[in-house]
């Protein structure tokens, strides 16, 4: 049904500003109270819960709020979930809200939006859009929170050797799934944390923020959310920028192989960059592999903790996401040659969401929980063995495969206490306006071809960025930012074949 919008604003910025902008646009039957709810915007600092959010939420000119959504949209009168929002208001004549998701899954959109707000300060986007980031259900500020392992259990898991048997690995994976259900609030919570439910939450956000149609930027896994939103609510799309694309039709095995190859190519690019740098003492794979083999035999003490080969590999991969971190990686590897693993441990901690006080953000738990309901699970051992064989063959001689070879064991998803709610498929997006897909030629995490495939599947326009990094829009590249801005503000797409160089 169509509902008129009334605007009510009460309170002050100090005590909290309550705003009623919805319901706006089409409201599904039975969800009126969610689509028309008020938002109370307050100082964000009271919502901070880890190192990242404490830094991000202190940013000037941002305010935070929570919205209520059904835990299960099939039971709108049942249990509810609370989702966190962070907003930096437009500084000029407003076009609408620009909703942000940084991917993961499991990454805080609130913290990401605070960071992006600083990046685009003074720009046309900052002038014409309210920039809004959200923590998807189960993540960050949002409740109930996905919780699987304690901080101590996470540390212990990271310190374990990688030479487990299939039986040992499966026992740990089953225990992980059991603890996730027990500590997150039950199987009904885990059944409703996937992409299917996040896109319905986004449509509630669209309405309560006062927008007839959604304007959205999704990075990495956030491109899957954007694609799924377009399928679920095609008439509610104004503009979608999908940067660092996940191929919506690619099976998990092929996706794993392509990602390993992507990181392998990024490592090659790093060594080319290192070739003439005096600060680089580790300039080739053999030297790096030798260092990691040493850690496999004897983990390195780092302030009472042990740097394992697995953590060192995680650190290297984390630094390959952007060439801006290559200098730091070169220094960390040089330190490792001297018996100092502190900088690599720091990189691994940042990637895995461990703060200085030893607490974990929950990013990794959320990633598994979403993956287990978003992707088809393998419970047949013959299928697991076949999938493992394909991955081994497809990643032969790669850096990642050499340091973290796959084991033919049932993963945590095989024991998950909730059913699948999504699966890879060709998107059905008839009636969706043209979208802008940005794909980077040297993207290690979501390889370039995935963006080519997504643009074709969505009937959208592809913008190619020539560089080695993961995602680019609103991160300072003038060429990409200009094109993305024109699209978001004026809905003007670039010409076919447009390329920007980093």
DOZA-17025 format. One record per residue (C-alpha): residue in one letter; residue number from 1; x, z, y. Coordinates in steps of 0.5 Angstrom, whole numbers, plus 500, padded with zeros to 3 digits. Layout:
N
+-------+---------+-----+-----+-----+
| vexro | lumdren |   u |   w |   v |
+-------+---------+-----+-----+-----+
|     A |     NUM |   X |   Z |   Y |
...
+-------+---------+-----+-----+-----+
***
This chain:
502
+-------+---------+-----+-----+-----+
| vexro | lumdren |   u |   w |   v |
+-------+---------+-----+-----+-----+
|     X |       1 | 500 | 500 | 500 |
|     X |       2 | 502 | 499 | 507 |
|     X |       3 | 503 | 505 | 511 |
|     X |       4 | 503 | 506 | 519 |
|     X |       5 | 509 | 510 | 522 |
|     X |       6 | 509 | 516 | 526 |
|     X |       7 | 515 | 519 | 530 |
|     X |       8 | 516 | 526 | 531 |
|     X |       9 | 522 | 530 | 533 |
|     X |      10 | 523 | 537 | 534 |
|     X |      11 | 528 | 542 | 534 |
|     X |      12 | 535 | 541 | 537 |
|     X |      13 | 542 | 539 | 535 |
|     X |      14 | 544 | 546 | 534 |
|     X |      15 | 539 | 549 | 530 |
|     X |      16 | 537 | 542 | 527 |
|     X |      17 | 533 | 536 | 529 |
|     X |      18 | 527 | 535 | 525 |
|     X |      19 | 525 | 528 | 525 |
|     X |      20 | 519 | 524 | 521 |
|     X |      21 | 520 | 517 | 521 |
|     X |      22 | 516 | 515 | 515 |
|     X |      23 | 513 | 513 | 511 |
|     X |      24 | 515 | 506 | 513 |
|     X |      25 | 514 | 499 | 509 |
|     X |      26 | 511 | 499 | 502 |
|     X |      27 | 509 | 506 | 499 |
|     X |      28 | 508 | 506 | 491 |
|     X |      29 | 502 | 509 | 489 |
|     X |      30 | 503 | 517 | 488 |
|     X |      31 | 510 | 517 | 492 |
|     X |      32 | 507 | 518 | 499 |
|     X |      33 | 509 | 525 | 500 |
|     X |      34 | 516 | 523 | 498 |
|     X |      35 | 516 | 516 | 503 |
|     X |      36 | 513 | 520 | 508 |
|     X |      37 | 518 | 527 | 508 |
|     X |      38 | 521 | 529 | 515 |
|     X |      39 | 529 | 530 | 515 |
|     X |      40 | 532 | 536 | 518 |
|     X |      41 | 539 | 534 | 521 |
|     X |      42 | 544 | 539 | 522 |
|     X |      43 | 552 | 540 | 522 |
|     X |      44 | 555 | 538 | 516 |
|     X |      45 | 560 | 543 | 515 |
|     X |      46 | 555 | 548 | 512 |
|     X |      47 | 554 | 543 | 506 |
|     X |      48 | 562 | 542 | 505 |
|     X |      49 | 564 | 544 | 498 |
|     X |      50 | 571 | 541 | 496 |
|     X |      51 | 577 | 539 | 500 |
|     X |      52 | 575 | 532 | 501 |
|     X |      53 | 568 | 534 | 504 |
|     X |      54 | 571 | 539 | 508 |
|     X |      55 | 575 | 534 | 512 |
|     X |      56 | 570 | 529 | 512 |
|     X |      57 | 564 | 533 | 514 |
|     X |      58 | 568 | 536 | 520 |
|     X |      59 | 568 | 529 | 524 |
|     X |      60 | 565 | 529 | 530 |
|     X |      61 | 558 | 526 | 532 |
|     X |      62 | 555 | 526 | 524 |
|     X |      63 | 549 | 530 | 522 |
|     X |      64 | 547 | 531 | 515 |
|     X |      65 | 540 | 532 | 511 |
|     X |      66 | 537 | 533 | 505 |
|     X |      67 | 531 | 529 | 502 |
|     X |      68 | 527 | 531 | 496 |
|     X |      69 | 526 | 525 | 490 |
|     X |      70 | 522 | 526 | 483 |
|     X |      71 | 527 | 528 | 478 |
|     X |      72 | 523 | 523 | 474 |
|     X |      73 | 519 | 517 | 477 |
|     X |      74 | 514 | 517 | 472 |
|     X |      75 | 513 | 524 | 473 |
|     X |      76 | 512 | 524 | 481 |
|     X |      77 | 509 | 531 | 480 |
|     X |      78 | 514 | 534 | 476 |
|     X |      79 | 521 | 537 | 477 |
|     X |      80 | 525 | 534 | 483 |
|     X |      81 | 532 | 533 | 486 |
|     X |      82 | 535 | 534 | 492 |
|     X |      83 | 540 | 528 | 495 |
|     X |      84 | 545 | 529 | 501 |
|     X |      85 | 545 | 524 | 507 |
|     X |      86 | 550 | 524 | 512 |
|     X |      87 | 549 | 520 | 519 |
|     X |      88 | 552 | 517 | 525 |
|     X |      89 | 547 | 515 | 530 |
|     X |      90 | 548 | 508 | 533 |
|     X |      91 | 551 | 508 | 540 |
|     X |      92 | 547 | 503 | 543 |
|     X |      93 | 540 | 499 | 542 |
|     X |      94 | 539 | 500 | 534 |
|     X |      95 | 538 | 494 | 529 |
|     X |      96 | 536 | 499 | 524 |
|     X |      97 | 540 | 504 | 519 |
|     X |      98 | 546 | 501 | 515 |
|     X |      99 | 546 | 505 | 508 |
|     X |     100 | 553 | 506 | 505 |
|     X |     101 | 555 | 507 | 497 |
|     X |     102 | 562 | 507 | 496 |
|     X |     103 | 562 | 506 | 488 |
|     X |     104 | 565 | 510 | 482 |
|     X |     105 | 560 | 512 | 480 |
|     X |     106 | 561 | 519 | 482 |
|     X |     107 | 564 | 518 | 489 |
|     X |     108 | 561 | 521 | 495 |
|     X |     109 | 557 | 517 | 500 |
|     X |     110 | 557 | 522 | 505 |
|     X |     111 | 564 | 523 | 505 |
|     X |     112 | 565 | 515 | 505 |
|     X |     113 | 561 | 514 | 511 |
|     X |     114 | 564 | 519 | 515 |
|     X |     115 | 571 | 516 | 514 |
|     X |     116 | 568 | 509 | 515 |
|     X |     117 | 565 | 512 | 522 |
|     X |     118 | 572 | 513 | 524 |
|     X |     119 | 574 | 506 | 522 |
|     X |     120 | 568 | 502 | 526 |
|     X |     121 | 568 | 507 | 532 |
|     X |     122 | 567 | 503 | 538 |
|     X |     123 | 565 | 496 | 534 |
|     X |     124 | 558 | 492 | 534 |
|     X |     125 | 556 | 495 | 528 |
|     X |     126 | 557 | 502 | 530 |
|     X |     127 | 553 | 500 | 537 |
|     X |     128 | 547 | 497 | 533 |
|     X |     129 | 546 | 501 | 526 |
|     X |     130 | 546 | 508 | 524 |
|     X |     131 | 551 | 509 | 519 |
|     X |     132 | 548 | 513 | 513 |
|     X |     133 | 552 | 515 | 507 |
|     X |     134 | 548 | 519 | 501 |
|     X |     135 | 551 | 523 | 495 |
|     X |     136 | 547 | 520 | 489 |
|     X |     137 | 543 | 524 | 484 |
|     X |     138 | 548 | 529 | 481 |
|     X |     139 | 554 | 528 | 485 |
|     X |     140 | 557 | 532 | 491 |
|     X |     141 | 552 | 535 | 495 |
|     X |     142 | 546 | 533 | 491 |
|     X |     143 | 542 | 537 | 486 |
|     X |     144 | 542 | 538 | 480 |
|     X |     145 | 549 | 537 | 480 |
|     X |     146 | 552 | 533 | 474 |
|     X |     147 | 557 | 539 | 470 |
|     X |     148 | 561 | 538 | 464 |
|     X |     149 | 567 | 541 | 463 |
|     X |     150 | 570 | 547 | 467 |
|     X |     151 | 576 | 547 | 472 |
|     X |     152 | 580 | 550 | 467 |
|     X |     153 | 577 | 545 | 461 |
|     X |     154 | 579 | 539 | 465 |
|     X |     155 | 586 | 542 | 466 |
|     X |     156 | 587 | 543 | 459 |
|     X |     157 | 584 | 536 | 457 |
|     X |     158 | 589 | 533 | 462 |
|     X |     159 | 595 | 536 | 459 |
|     X |     160 | 593 | 535 | 452 |
|     X |     161 | 598 | 529 | 448 |
|     X |     162 | 595 | 522 | 447 |
|     X |     163 | 596 | 522 | 439 |
|     X |     164 | 589 | 525 | 437 |
|     X |     165 | 586 | 523 | 430 |
|     X |     166 | 579 | 519 | 431 |
|     X |     167 | 576 | 525 | 428 |
|     X |     168 | 579 | 530 | 433 |
|     X |     169 | 577 | 525 | 439 |
|     X |     170 | 570 | 524 | 436 |
|     X |     171 | 569 | 532 | 436 |
|     X |     172 | 572 | 533 | 443 |
|     X |     173 | 567 | 527 | 445 |
|     X |     174 | 561 | 530 | 442 |
|     X |     175 | 563 | 537 | 445 |
|     X |     176 | 563 | 534 | 452 |
|     X |     177 | 556 | 531 | 451 |
|     X |     178 | 553 | 537 | 449 |
|     X |     179 | 556 | 541 | 455 |
|     X |     180 | 554 | 536 | 460 |
|     X |     181 | 547 | 537 | 457 |
|     X |     182 | 547 | 544 | 457 |
|     X |     183 | 551 | 545 | 464 |
|     X |     184 | 547 | 540 | 468 |
|     X |     185 | 540 | 542 | 467 |
|     X |     186 | 538 | 539 | 460 |
|     X |     187 | 537 | 532 | 457 |
|     X |     188 | 532 | 530 | 462 |
|     X |     189 | 537 | 531 | 468 |
|     X |     190 | 542 | 526 | 464 |
|     X |     191 | 536 | 521 | 463 |
|     X |     192 | 535 | 520 | 470 |
|     X |     193 | 542 | 519 | 473 |
|     X |     194 | 543 | 512 | 472 |
|     X |     195 | 542 | 506 | 477 |
|     X |     196 | 535 | 505 | 475 |
|     X |     197 | 533 | 512 | 479 |
|     X |     198 | 539 | 511 | 484 |
|     X |     199 | 535 | 505 | 487 |
|     X |     200 | 529 | 508 | 487 |
|     X |     201 | 532 | 514 | 491 |
|     X |     202 | 534 | 508 | 496 |
|     X |     203 | 528 | 506 | 497 |
|     X |     204 | 525 | 513 | 499 |
|     X |     205 | 531 | 513 | 504 |
|     X |     206 | 529 | 507 | 507 |
|     X |     207 | 522 | 509 | 508 |
|     X |     208 | 524 | 516 | 511 |
|     X |     209 | 530 | 513 | 515 |
|     X |     210 | 524 | 509 | 519 |
|     X |     211 | 526 | 502 | 516 |
|     X |     212 | 521 | 497 | 514 |
|     X |     213 | 527 | 493 | 510 |
|     X |     214 | 534 | 495 | 507 |
|     X |     215 | 541 | 494 | 510 |
|     X |     216 | 546 | 496 | 505 |
|     X |     217 | 553 | 495 | 504 |
|     X |     218 | 556 | 497 | 497 |
|     X |     219 | 563 | 497 | 494 |
|     X |     220 | 565 | 497 | 487 |
|     X |     221 | 560 | 500 | 483 |
|     X |     222 | 556 | 500 | 489 |
|     X |     223 | 555 | 492 | 488 |
|     X |     224 | 551 | 494 | 482 |
|     X |     225 | 546 | 499 | 485 |
|     X |     226 | 545 | 493 | 491 |
|     X |     227 | 544 | 488 | 485 |
|     X |     228 | 539 | 493 | 482 |
|     X |     229 | 535 | 494 | 488 |
|     X |     230 | 534 | 487 | 490 |
|     X |     231 | 531 | 486 | 483 |
|     X |     232 | 527 | 492 | 484 |
|     X |     233 | 525 | 491 | 491 |
|     X |     234 | 526 | 484 | 493 |
|     X |     235 | 521 | 484 | 499 |
|     X |     236 | 524 | 490 | 502 |
|     X |     237 | 531 | 487 | 502 |
|     X |     238 | 534 | 485 | 509 |
|     X |     239 | 541 | 484 | 508 |
|     X |     240 | 546 | 486 | 503 |
|     X |     241 | 554 | 486 | 503 |
|     X |     242 | 557 | 487 | 496 |
|     X |     243 | 564 | 488 | 496 |
|     X |     244 | 569 | 489 | 490 |
|     X |     245 | 563 | 486 | 485 |
|     X |     246 | 561 | 488 | 478 |
|     X |     247 | 559 | 482 | 474 |
|     X |     248 | 552 | 484 | 473 |
|     X |     249 | 552 | 480 | 466 |
|     X |     250 | 559 | 482 | 463 |
|     X |     251 | 559 | 486 | 457 |
|     X |     252 | 563 | 493 | 457 |
|     X |     253 | 568 | 490 | 453 |
|     X |     254 | 570 | 484 | 457 |
|     X |     255 | 569 | 488 | 463 |
|     X |     256 | 575 | 493 | 460 |
|     X |     257 | 579 | 487 | 458 |
|     X |     258 | 579 | 484 | 465 |
|     X |     259 | 580 | 491 | 469 |
|     X |     260 | 586 | 492 | 465 |
|     X |     261 | 589 | 485 | 466 |
|     X |     262 | 587 | 486 | 474 |
|     X |     263 | 591 | 492 | 474 |
|     X |     264 | 597 | 489 | 470 |
|     X |     265 | 597 | 483 | 476 |
|     X |     266 | 597 | 489 | 481 |
|     X |     267 | 603 | 492 | 478 |
|     X |     268 | 607 | 485 | 478 |
|     X |     269 | 605 | 484 | 485 |
|     X |     270 | 608 | 491 | 487 |
|     X |     271 | 614 | 490 | 483 |
|     X |     272 | 615 | 483 | 487 |
|     X |     273 | 614 | 487 | 493 |
|     X |     274 | 619 | 492 | 491 |
|     X |     275 | 624 | 487 | 489 |
|     X |     276 | 628 | 487 | 496 |
|     X |     277 | 626 | 495 | 498 |
|     X |     278 | 632 | 500 | 498 |
|     X |     279 | 627 | 505 | 497 |
|     X |     280 | 625 | 502 | 490 |
|     X |     281 | 629 | 505 | 485 |
|     X |     282 | 624 | 503 | 479 |
|     X |     283 | 623 | 495 | 480 |
|     X |     284 | 621 | 493 | 473 |
|     X |     285 | 616 | 495 | 467 |
|     X |     286 | 622 | 497 | 462 |
|     X |     287 | 624 | 502 | 467 |
|     X |     288 | 617 | 505 | 468 |
|     X |     289 | 616 | 505 | 461 |
|     X |     290 | 622 | 508 | 459 |
|     X |     291 | 620 | 514 | 464 |
|     X |     292 | 613 | 514 | 461 |
|     X |     293 | 616 | 515 | 454 |
|     X |     294 | 620 | 521 | 457 |
|     X |     295 | 614 | 524 | 459 |
|     X |     296 | 610 | 523 | 452 |
|     X |     297 | 616 | 526 | 449 |
|     X |     298 | 617 | 532 | 454 |
|     X |     299 | 611 | 533 | 460 |
|     X |     300 | 615 | 535 | 466 |
|     X |     301 | 613 | 542 | 469 |
|     X |     302 | 610 | 541 | 476 |
|     X |     303 | 609 | 548 | 479 |
|     X |     304 | 606 | 551 | 473 |
|     X |     305 | 603 | 545 | 470 |
|     X |     306 | 605 | 539 | 466 |
|     X |     307 | 605 | 532 | 468 |
|     X |     308 | 603 | 528 | 462 |
|     X |     309 | 604 | 521 | 461 |
|     X |     310 | 597 | 520 | 461 |
|     X |     311 | 597 | 523 | 468 |
|     X |     312 | 603 | 519 | 471 |
|     X |     313 | 599 | 513 | 468 |
|     X |     314 | 593 | 515 | 472 |
|     X |     315 | 597 | 516 | 478 |
|     X |     316 | 600 | 509 | 478 |
|     X |     317 | 593 | 506 | 477 |
|     X |     318 | 591 | 510 | 483 |
|     X |     319 | 596 | 507 | 487 |
|     X |     320 | 595 | 500 | 485 |
|     X |     321 | 588 | 500 | 489 |
|     X |     322 | 591 | 498 | 495 |
|     X |     323 | 598 | 495 | 497 |
|     X |     324 | 598 | 501 | 503 |
|     X |     325 | 599 | 506 | 498 |
|     X |     326 | 605 | 502 | 495 |
|     X |     327 | 610 | 506 | 499 |
|     X |     328 | 608 | 512 | 497 |
|     X |     329 | 608 | 510 | 489 |
|     X |     330 | 615 | 507 | 490 |
|     X |     331 | 617 | 514 | 493 |
|     X |     332 | 613 | 518 | 487 |
|     X |     333 | 617 | 514 | 482 |
|     X |     334 | 624 | 515 | 485 |
|     X |     335 | 622 | 522 | 485 |
|     X |     336 | 620 | 522 | 478 |
|     X |     337 | 627 | 519 | 476 |
|     X |     338 | 630 | 525 | 479 |
|     X |     339 | 626 | 530 | 475 |
|     X |     340 | 620 | 531 | 480 |
|     X |     341 | 613 | 529 | 478 |
|     X |     342 | 610 | 533 | 484 |
|     X |     343 | 608 | 526 | 488 |
|     X |     344 | 605 | 523 | 482 |
|     X |     345 | 601 | 529 | 480 |
|     X |     346 | 598 | 529 | 487 |
|     X |     347 | 596 | 522 | 486 |
|     X |     348 | 593 | 523 | 479 |
|     X |     349 | 589 | 530 | 482 |
|     X |     350 | 586 | 526 | 488 |
|     X |     351 | 584 | 520 | 483 |
|     X |     352 | 581 | 525 | 478 |
|     X |     353 | 578 | 529 | 484 |
|     X |     354 | 582 | 536 | 483 |
|     X |     355 | 583 | 540 | 490 |
|     X |     356 | 589 | 544 | 492 |
|     X |     357 | 585 | 550 | 489 |
|     X |     358 | 584 | 547 | 482 |
|     X |     359 | 577 | 546 | 483 |
|     X |     360 | 574 | 539 | 481 |
|     X |     361 | 569 | 535 | 485 |
|     X |     362 | 565 | 532 | 479 |
|     X |     363 | 567 | 525 | 480 |
|     X |     364 | 569 | 524 | 473 |
|     X |     365 | 563 | 527 | 469 |
|     X |     366 | 558 | 523 | 474 |
|     X |     367 | 562 | 517 | 472 |
|     X |     368 | 561 | 518 | 464 |
|     X |     369 | 554 | 520 | 465 |
|     X |     370 | 552 | 514 | 469 |
|     X |     371 | 556 | 510 | 465 |
|     X |     372 | 552 | 513 | 458 |
|     X |     373 | 545 | 511 | 461 |
|     X |     374 | 547 | 504 | 464 |
|     X |     375 | 551 | 501 | 459 |
|     X |     376 | 549 | 499 | 451 |
|     X |     377 | 552 | 505 | 447 |
|     X |     378 | 556 | 504 | 441 |
|     X |     379 | 554 | 508 | 435 |
|     X |     380 | 556 | 504 | 429 |
|     X |     381 | 563 | 505 | 427 |
|     X |     382 | 564 | 497 | 425 |
|     X |     383 | 562 | 495 | 432 |
|     X |     384 | 567 | 500 | 435 |
|     X |     385 | 572 | 498 | 431 |
|     X |     386 | 571 | 491 | 433 |
|     X |     387 | 570 | 492 | 440 |
|     X |     388 | 577 | 496 | 440 |
|     X |     389 | 580 | 490 | 436 |
|     X |     390 | 578 | 485 | 442 |
|     X |     391 | 580 | 490 | 447 |
|     X |     392 | 587 | 491 | 444 |
|     X |     393 | 588 | 483 | 443 |
|     X |     394 | 585 | 482 | 450 |
|     X |     395 | 590 | 487 | 453 |
|     X |     396 | 596 | 485 | 449 |
|     X |     397 | 603 | 486 | 452 |
|     X |     398 | 599 | 489 | 459 |
|     X |     399 | 602 | 496 | 462 |
|     X |     400 | 595 | 500 | 461 |
|     X |     401 | 595 | 498 | 454 |
|     X |     402 | 602 | 500 | 452 |
|     X |     403 | 601 | 507 | 456 |
|     X |     404 | 594 | 508 | 454 |
|     X |     405 | 592 | 504 | 447 |
|     X |     406 | 585 | 504 | 445 |
|     X |     407 | 583 | 509 | 439 |
|     X |     408 | 577 | 506 | 435 |
|     X |     409 | 573 | 513 | 436 |
|     X |     410 | 566 | 514 | 438 |
|     X |     411 | 566 | 515 | 445 |
|     X |     412 | 562 | 521 | 449 |
|     X |     413 | 556 | 516 | 450 |
|     X |     414 | 555 | 515 | 442 |
|     X |     415 | 553 | 523 | 442 |
|     X |     416 | 549 | 522 | 449 |
|     X |     417 | 543 | 526 | 449 |
|     X |     418 | 539 | 521 | 453 |
|     X |     419 | 537 | 514 | 452 |
|     X |     420 | 539 | 508 | 456 |
|     X |     421 | 536 | 506 | 462 |
|     X |     422 | 540 | 500 | 464 |
|     X |     423 | 544 | 494 | 461 |
|     X |     424 | 548 | 488 | 463 |
|     X |     425 | 544 | 482 | 464 |
|     X |     426 | 543 | 476 | 469 |
|     X |     427 | 539 | 479 | 475 |
|     X |     428 | 532 | 476 | 477 |
|     X |     429 | 532 | 476 | 484 |
|     X |     430 | 527 | 471 | 486 |
|     X |     431 | 525 | 472 | 493 |
|     X |     432 | 531 | 476 | 495 |
|     X |     433 | 534 | 473 | 502 |
|     X |     434 | 541 | 471 | 501 |
|     X |     435 | 547 | 476 | 500 |
|     X |     436 | 554 | 476 | 502 |
|     X |     437 | 559 | 478 | 497 |
|     X |     438 | 566 | 479 | 498 |
|     X |     439 | 571 | 478 | 493 |
|     X |     440 | 579 | 480 | 493 |
|     X |     441 | 584 | 475 | 489 |
|     X |     442 | 588 | 481 | 487 |
|     X |     443 | 583 | 486 | 486 |
|     X |     444 | 585 | 490 | 480 |
|     X |     445 | 579 | 494 | 479 |
|     X |     446 | 574 | 489 | 480 |
|     X |     447 | 577 | 482 | 479 |
|     X |     448 | 576 | 476 | 483 |
|     X |     449 | 572 | 472 | 478 |
|     X |     450 | 566 | 478 | 478 |
|     X |     451 | 565 | 477 | 485 |
|     X |     452 | 564 | 469 | 484 |
|     X |     453 | 560 | 470 | 478 |
|     X |     454 | 555 | 475 | 482 |
|     X |     455 | 555 | 471 | 488 |
|     X |     456 | 552 | 465 | 484 |
|     X |     457 | 547 | 470 | 480 |
|     X |     458 | 545 | 473 | 487 |
|     X |     459 | 544 | 466 | 490 |
|     X |     460 | 548 | 469 | 495 |
|     X |     461 | 555 | 467 | 499 |
|     X |     462 | 562 | 468 | 497 |
|     X |     463 | 567 | 470 | 502 |
|     X |     464 | 574 | 470 | 499 |
|     X |     465 | 579 | 475 | 501 |
|     X |     466 | 587 | 474 | 499 |
|     X |     467 | 590 | 480 | 498 |
|     X |     468 | 592 | 485 | 493 |
|     X |     469 | 587 | 491 | 494 |
|     X |     470 | 580 | 494 | 492 |
|     X |     471 | 575 | 492 | 497 |
|     X |     472 | 576 | 491 | 504 |
|     X |     473 | 570 | 491 | 509 |
|     X |     474 | 570 | 496 | 515 |
|     X |     475 | 577 | 497 | 513 |
|     X |     476 | 580 | 494 | 519 |
|     X |     477 | 581 | 487 | 517 |
|     X |     478 | 579 | 483 | 523 |
|     X |     479 | 577 | 476 | 519 |
|     X |     480 | 573 | 480 | 514 |
|     X |     481 | 570 | 485 | 519 |
|     X |     482 | 568 | 479 | 524 |
|     X |     483 | 564 | 475 | 518 |
|     X |     484 | 561 | 482 | 515 |
|     X |     485 | 558 | 484 | 522 |
|     X |     486 | 555 | 477 | 524 |
|     X |     487 | 551 | 477 | 517 |
|     X |     488 | 549 | 484 | 518 |
|     X |     489 | 547 | 484 | 525 |
|     X |     490 | 544 | 477 | 526 |
|     X |     491 | 544 | 475 | 518 |
|     X |     492 | 548 | 469 | 519 |
|     X |     493 | 552 | 467 | 513 |
|     X |     494 | 559 | 464 | 513 |
|     X |     495 | 560 | 457 | 511 |
|     X |     496 | 561 | 455 | 504 |
|     X |     497 | 569 | 456 | 501 |
|     X |     498 | 570 | 461 | 507 |
|     X |     499 | 577 | 465 | 506 |
|     X |     500 | 580 | 471 | 510 |
|     X |     501 | 588 | 472 | 508 |
|     X |     502 | 590 | 480 | 508 |
+-------+---------+-----+-----+-----+
***
